[in-house]
Amino acid sequence: MALRPITRSPLLLLTLSVCLALPILAISTHILSIYRSEHATNPWWLPIWHAHFNTHGIIAVIITSCIIFAFDIVSIGLVVMGNKTDDKVSD
């Protein structure tokens, strides 16, 4: 199955978007998990820092990254399925 240039361009952009959304998701969840595991048990800075640290921003980044990733996967599926139906129509 050869992809046409018109189909290839959105597919490349969607793949780039997935490749950019996954590291953002991974880094954000890693930071949040470290914070949640150490904010109460670390005797040095995190108990003090806990009162001044707002996690709403990082949670918003995680949710947004998940939504972008889900939309990208759906869009890739639609592009691939659209390419398959175009091949059947042209036969």
C-alpha positions in Angstrom: 0.0 0.0 0.0 1.7 3.2 -1.2 0.6 6.4 0.4 -0.1 9.3 -1.8 1.8 12.6 -1.2 -1.5 14.2 0.0 -2.0 11.5 2.6 1.7 11.4 3.5 1.9 15.0 4.6 -0.8 14.9 7.4 0.5 11.5 8.5 4.0 12.9 9.0 2.7 15.9 10.9 0.6 13.6 13.1 3.6 11.4 13.7 5.6 14.4 14.7 2.9 15.5 17.1 2.8 12.1 18.7 6.6 12.1 19.0 6.4 15.5 20.8 3.4 14.7 23.0 4.8 11.5 24.4 8.0 13.0 26.0 6.0 15.9 27.5 3.6 13.3 29.0 6.5 11.1 30.3 8.5 13.9 31.8 5.4 15.5 33.5 4.2 12.3 35.0 7.7 11.5 36.2 8.1 14.9 37.9 4.6 14.5 39.5 5.3 11.0 40.7 8.6 12.0 42.3 7.0 14.9 44.0 4.1 12.8 45.3 6.4 10.1 46.6 8.9 12.4 48.4 7.0 15.5 49.6 6.0 13.9 52.9 9.0 11.7 53.5 11.9 13.9 52.5 13.3 15.6 55.7 15.1 18.4 53.9 13.3 20.6 51.5 10.1 19.0 50.1 8.0 19.3 53.3 8.7 23.1 53.3 8.4 23.3 49.6 5.1 21.5 49.7 3.3 24.6 50.9 4.6 26.6 48.1 4.3 24.1 45.2 1.2 24.3 43.1 0.6 21.0 41.1 -2.4 22.3 39.1 -0.2 23.4 36.2 1.6 20.1 35.8 -1.7 18.2 36.1 -3.1 20.4 33.3 0.0 19.6 31.2 -0.5 15.9 31.7 -4.2 16.0 30.8 -3.6 18.2 27.7 -0.8 15.9 26.6 -3.1 12.9 27.0 -5.9 14.6 25.0 -3.5 15.6 22.2 -2.1 12.0 22.1 -5.6 10.5 21.9 -6.6 12.9 19.1 -3.4 12.1 17.2 -4.0 8.4 17.3 -7.6 8.9 16.2 -6.5 11.2 13.4 -3.8 8.7 12.2 -6.4 6.0 12.1 -8.7 8.2 10.1 -6.0 9.1 7.6 -5.0 5.5 7.1 -8.6 4.4 6.8 -9.3 7.2 4.3 -6.3 6.1 2.3 -7.6 2.5 2.2 -11.1 3.5 1.1 -9.7 5.8 -1.6 -7.8 2.8 -3.0 -10.9 0.7 -3.1 -12.9 3.4 -4.9 -10.2 3.9 -7.6 -10.2 0.1 -8.5 
